[in-house]
Amino acid sequence: MIIVMKPTATKQQVQHVVNLVREMGLKDHVIEGTDLTVVAVIGDDRKKDKDVVEQAPGVDRVMRVLAPYKLAALERKPERTAVTVGRSCVFGGKNIPVVAGPCSVENEKQILTTAKAVKQAGAQALRGGAFKPRTNPYAFQGLGEEGLKLLAAARDATGLPVVTEVLTPTEVDLVAKYADCLQIGTRNSQNFKLLDAAGRSGKPVLLKRGMAMTLDEYLQATEYILAAGNENVILCERGIRTFEDHTRNTLSLSAVPELHLRTHLPVIVDPSQGTGHARLVADMSRASVACGADGLIIEVHPDPEHAMTDGAQSITPGSLSELIVSLKKIAGAIDRDC
């Protein structure tokens, strides 16, 4: 359930409600907004008497949340959550940031060249993989901590905040030391120990949808991060696996408005992973903005033909520059910026 306190509720009254929740054997999560304080109740509250709480001093109303995800639910927080990565890259506001960079960090020249180029093109954050989960065990697995250091150097050179993937709970602290945002990829989207560890890191988390996840399963995975005390979660639709074979994945853009109906969290789109083909990235990026995406994460490489990973779905910095010009026009048509 969600307990909405009156605007005039005192700290003592909020604490009294928290004590009632704990007496029921449930877990509380207090959210202090600009105008209201809300107490989200975590646990199976179906057999609990909400009238007891509703009569408590300072309580405005109590709402049942039928969805299994309590903290991610829109009922808990009707206003949209804005997540800031770095100093000023905000997801969930009027602006639609573009996160761009190579699939993998290959060497110093490659990442610095790309970072400077994507910033010039209009990107607001840098992506790049230092640890790469690969289906083939003999494929390039990334540079590890050396790649993280190169990403940090690229941030120093450009001012772009860094988004990079973390693979295991034991590596969370290491990646958080260098990154501004921890990305959890599709293969780890239900690695619950990793989700919990990333939530406790204090860094914003970009969670990609699993390739066979329903939206309910996706939001329940998100709940692990939120339950660990981390409100700064960015959802990412990156395509799901279907029978279709003309693309690497099937990019389900209907998930964007549907997620906005279910959760207060920002939702971005990865048209690179979602299609697997550079030729489709621009059109699907424009469609993503049109359907309400709160951001894009795009693979960009200065020399896609010689990229160590995912060259086929990487666009060039020049193509990104042209794309962002068109994205600004579409964003303007729906009263947003890009």
HURA-V316674 format. One record per pair of residues at least 24 apart in sequence whose ideal C-beta (glycine too) atoms are under 10 Angstrom apart, sorted by the first residue. I is the first residue (numbers start at 1). J is the second residue. Records with the same first field share a line. If there is no record, write none. Layout:
I->J + J
This chain:
1->26 + 39 + 40 + 41 + 42 + 43 + 45 + 46 + 48 + 50 + 53 + 54 + 62 + 63 + 64 + 65 + 70 + 75 + 76
2->29 + 31 + 38 + 39 + 40 + 41 + 61 + 62 + 63 + 64 + 65 + 70 + 71 + 73 + 75 + 76 + 77
3->28 + 30 + 37 + 38 + 39 + 40 + 41 + 50 + 53 + 54 + 56 + 58 + 59 + 60 + 61 + 62 + 63
4->33 + 36 + 37 + 38 + 39 + 59 + 60 + 61 + 62 + 63 + 75 + 76 + 78
5->30 + 32 + 33 + 36 + 37 + 38 + 39 + 56 + 57 + 58 + 59 + 60 + 61
6->36 + 37 + 57 + 58 + 59 + 60 + 61
7->33 + 35 + 36 + 37 + 58 + 60
8->58 + 60
9->36 + 37 + 56 + 57 + 58 + 59 + 60
10->37 + 57 + 58
11->37 + 58
12->57 + 58
13->37 + 56 + 57 + 58 + 59
14->38 + 39 + 56 + 58 + 59
15->58
16->53 + 56 + 57 + 58 + 59
17->41 + 53 + 56 + 57 + 58 + 59 + 62
19->56
20->48 + 52 + 53 + 56 + 59
21->45 + 48 + 53
23->52
24->48 + 49 + 50 + 52 + 53
27->70 + 227
29->70 + 71 + 76 + 226 + 227 + 229 + 231
31->71 + 76 + 77 + 231
33->77 + 78 + 79
34->79
35->79
36->60 + 77 + 78 + 79
38->63 + 75 + 76 + 77 + 78
39->76
40->65 + 70 + 71 + 73 + 75 + 76 + 77 + 226 + 227
41->65 + 70 + 76
42->70 + 71 + 223 + 226 + 227
43->70
44->68
45->70
67->216 + 219 + 220 + 223 + 262 + 263
68->216 + 217 + 219 + 220 + 223
69->216 + 217 + 218 + 219 + 220 + 221 + 222 + 223 + 224 + 226 + 227 + 262 + 263
70->223 + 226 + 227
71->219 + 222 + 223 + 224 + 225 + 226 + 227 + 229 + 230 + 231 + 233 + 263 + 264 + 265
72->218 + 219 + 220 + 221 + 222 + 223 + 225 + 226 + 227 + 233 + 235 + 259 + 262 + 263 + 264 + 265
73->219 + 223 + 262 + 263 + 264
74->259 + 260 + 261 + 262 + 263 + 264 + 265
75->262 + 263 + 264
76->226 + 263 + 264
77->231 + 263 + 264 + 265
78->264
79->264
80->260 + 263 + 264 + 265 + 266 + 294
81->231 + 232 + 233 + 234 + 263 + 264 + 265 + 266 + 294
82->232 + 264 + 265 + 266 + 294
83->181 + 204 + 205 + 206 + 231 + 232 + 233 + 234 + 235 + 265 + 266 + 268 + 294 + 295
84->161 + 180 + 181 + 204 + 232
85->124 + 125 + 160 + 161 + 162 + 163 + 179 + 180 + 181 + 203 + 204 + 206 + 232 + 234 + 295
86->124 + 125 + 126 + 155 + 159 + 160 + 161 + 162 + 163 + 180 + 181 + 204
87->159 + 161 + 180
88->124 + 159 + 161
89->123 + 124 + 125 + 126 + 160 + 161 + 163 + 180 + 181 + 204 + 295
90->124 + 266 + 294 + 295
91->124 + 125 + 181 + 204 + 206 + 232 + 233 + 234 + 235 + 265 + 266 + 267 + 268 + 293 + 294 + 295
92->232 + 234 + 264 + 265 + 266 + 267 + 268 + 294 + 295
93->266 + 294 + 295 + 336 + 337
94->294 + 331 + 335 + 336 + 337 + 338
95->124 + 294 + 295 + 331 + 336 + 337 + 338
96->124 + 266 + 268 + 288 + 289 + 292 + 293 + 294 + 295 + 296 + 327 + 328 + 330 + 331 + 334 + 336 + 337 + 338
97->122 + 123 + 124 + 125 + 161 + 234 + 266 + 268 + 294 + 295 + 296 + 297 + 337 + 338
98->122 + 123 + 124 + 125 + 127 + 268 + 285 + 289 + 295 + 296 + 297 + 298 + 300 + 320 + 323 + 324 + 327 + 338
99->123 + 124 + 125 + 126 + 127 + 160 + 161 + 162 + 163 + 181 + 183 + 206 + 234 + 236 + 268 + 270 + 295 + 296 + 297 + 298 + 300
100->124 + 125 + 126 + 127 + 128 + 160 + 163 + 272 + 296 + 297 + 298 + 299 + 300 + 314 + 315 + 317 + 320 + 323 + 324
101->125 + 126 + 127 + 128 + 129 + 151 + 154 + 160 + 162 + 163 + 164 + 297 + 298 + 299 + 300 + 301 + 314
102->126 + 127 + 128 + 129 + 299 + 300 + 301 + 302 + 303 + 304 + 307 + 308 + 309 + 310 + 311 + 314
103->127 + 128 + 129 + 132 + 140 + 142 + 272 + 273 + 299 + 300 + 301 + 304 + 307 + 308 + 309 + 310 + 311 + 313 + 314
104->128 + 129 + 130 + 131 + 132 + 134 + 140 + 141 + 142 + 143 + 147 + 299 + 301 + 307 + 308 + 309 + 310
105->129 + 130 + 131 + 132 + 142 + 143 + 144 + 146 + 147 + 148 + 149 + 150 + 151 + 154 + 164 + 308
106->140 + 142 + 143 + 147 + 150 + 301 + 303 + 306 + 307 + 308 + 309
107->143 + 146 + 147 + 150 + 308
108->146 + 149 + 150 + 153 + 154
109->150 + 302
110->150 + 154 + 301 + 302 + 303 + 306 + 307 + 308
111->143 + 147 + 150 + 151 + 153 + 154 + 157 + 302
112->150 + 153 + 154 + 156 + 157 + 158
113->154 + 301 + 302 + 303 + 317
114->154 + 158 + 300 + 301 + 302 + 303 + 314 + 316 + 317 + 320
115->150 + 151 + 153 + 154 + 155 + 156 + 157 + 158 + 159 + 160 + 162 + 300
116->154 + 157 + 158 + 160 + 302 + 317
117->158 + 300 + 301 + 302 + 316 + 317 + 318 + 320 + 321
118->154 + 158 + 160 + 298 + 300 + 302 + 317 + 320 + 321 + 324
119->154 + 157 + 158 + 159 + 160 + 317
120->158 + 317 + 320 + 321
121->300 + 316 + 317 + 318 + 319 + 320 + 321 + 322 + 323 + 324 + 325
122->320 + 321 + 323 + 324 + 325 + 327 + 328 + 338
123->158 + 160 + 296 + 297 + 298 + 300 + 317 + 320 + 321 + 324
124->159 + 160 + 161 + 295 + 338
125->155 + 160 + 161 + 162 + 163 + 180 + 181 + 206 + 295 + 297
126->151 + 154 + 155 + 158 + 159 + 160 + 161 + 162 + 163 + 164 + 180 + 300
127->151 + 160 + 162 + 163 + 164 + 165 + 181 + 183 + 206 + 270 + 272 + 297 + 298 + 299 + 300
128->154 + 162 + 163 + 164 + 165 + 179 + 299 + 300
129->163 + 164 + 165 + 167 + 183 + 185 + 299 + 308 + 309 + 310
130->162 + 164 + 165 + 166 + 167 + 171 + 174 + 175 + 178 + 179
131->164 + 165 + 166 + 167 + 168 + 171 + 174 + 175 + 185
132->165 + 167 + 185 + 308 + 309 + 310
133->165 + 167 + 168 + 185 + 186 + 187 + 188
134->187 + 309
135->187
139->308 + 309
140->308 + 309
141->167 + 309
142->167 + 308 + 309
143->308
144->171 + 174
145->171 + 174 + 175 + 177 + 178
147->178
148->174 + 175 + 177 + 178 + 179
149->177 + 178
150->178
151->175 + 178 + 179 + 180
152->177 + 178 + 179 + 180
153->178
155->179 + 180
161->204
163->204 + 206 + 234 + 297
164->206
165->206 + 208
166->194 + 197 + 198 + 201 + 203 + 205
167->191 + 194
168->193 + 194 + 197
169->193 + 194 + 195 + 196 + 197 + 198 + 200
170->194 + 197
171->197
172->196 + 197 + 198 + 199 + 200 + 201 + 203 + 205
173->197 + 200 + 201
175->201 + 203
176->200 + 201 + 202 + 203
177->201 + 203
179->203 + 204
180->204
181->205 + 206 + 232 + 234
182->206 + 207 + 225 + 230 + 232
183->207 + 208 + 234 + 236 + 297
184->208 + 221 + 225 + 233 + 236
185->210 + 211 + 236 + 238 + 270 + 273
186->210 + 211 + 212 + 213 + 236 + 238 + 239 + 240 + 241 + 249 + 270 + 273
187->211
188->221
189->213 + 217 + 218 + 221 + 222 + 236 + 238
190->217 + 218 + 220 + 221 + 224
191->221 + 224
192->220 + 221 + 224 + 225
193->224
194->224 + 225
195->221 + 222 + 223 + 224 + 225 + 226 + 227 + 228 + 230 + 233
196->224 + 225 + 227 + 228 + 230
197->224 + 225 + 228
198->224 + 225 + 228 + 230 + 233
199->223 + 224 + 225 + 226 + 227 + 228 + 229 + 230 + 231 + 232 + 233
200->225 + 228 + 229 + 230
201->225 + 228 + 230
202->228 + 229 + 230 + 232
203->230 + 232
204->230 + 231 + 232 + 233 + 234
205->230 + 232 + 233 + 234 + 235
206->232 + 233 + 234 + 235 + 236 + 266 + 268 + 270 + 295 + 297
207->233 + 234 + 235 + 236 + 265
208->234 + 235 + 236 + 237 + 238 + 239 + 268 + 270 + 273 + 297
209->235 + 236 + 237 + 238 + 239 + 240 + 249 + 252 + 255 + 259 + 267 + 270
210->238 + 240 + 241
211->238 + 239 + 240 + 241 + 242 + 249 + 250 + 273
212->240 + 241 + 242
213->240 + 241 + 255
214->240
215->252 + 254 + 255 + 258 + 259 + 261 + 262 + 263
216->262
218->255 + 259 + 262 + 263
219->259 + 262 + 263 + 265
222->259 + 263 + 265
225->265
226->263 + 265
231->264 + 265
232->265 + 266
233->263 + 265 + 266
234->265 + 266 + 267 + 268 + 294 + 295 + 297
235->259 + 260 + 263 + 265 + 266 + 267 + 268 + 269 + 294
236->266 + 267 + 268 + 269 + 270 + 273 + 274 + 293 + 294 + 295 + 296 + 297
237->267 + 268 + 269 + 270 + 271 + 273 + 274 + 288 + 291 + 293
238->268 + 269 + 270 + 271 + 272 + 273 + 274 + 297
239->269 + 270 + 271 + 272 + 273 + 274 + 275 + 276 + 284
240->274
246->275 + 276 + 277 + 280
247->274 + 275 + 276 + 277 + 280 + 284 + 313
248->272 + 273 + 274 + 275 + 276 + 277 + 280 + 310 + 312 + 313
249->273 + 274 + 275 + 276
250->274 + 275
251->275 + 276 + 280 + 284 + 287 + 288
253->284 + 287 + 288 + 290 + 291 + 292 + 293
254->291
255->291
256->287 + 288 + 289 + 290 + 291 + 292 + 293 + 294
257->291 + 292 + 293
259->292 + 294
260->291 + 292 + 293 + 294
265->294
266->293 + 294 + 295
267->291 + 292 + 293 + 294 + 295
268->293 + 294 + 295 + 296 + 297
269->293 + 294 + 295 + 296 + 297 + 298
270->295 + 296 + 297 + 298 + 299 + 313
271->296 + 297 + 298 + 299 + 313 + 315 + 323
272->296 + 297 + 298 + 299 + 300 + 310 + 312 + 313 + 314 + 315
273->297 + 298 + 299 + 310 + 313
274->313
275->312 + 313
276->310 + 312 + 313
277->312 + 313
278->304 + 310 + 311 + 312 + 313 + 314 + 315 + 316 + 319
279->312 + 313 + 315
280->313
281->313 + 314 + 315 + 319 + 320 + 323
282->315 + 319 + 320 + 322 + 323 + 326 + 327
283->323 + 326
285->315 + 320 + 323 + 324 + 326 + 327 + 330 + 338
286->323 + 326 + 327 + 329 + 330 + 331
287->330
288->327 + 330
289->326 + 327 + 328 + 329 + 330 + 331 + 333 + 334 + 336 + 338
290->327 + 330 + 331 + 333 + 334
291->334
292->334 + 336
293->331 + 336
294->336
295->338
296->323 + 324 + 327 + 338
298->323 + 324
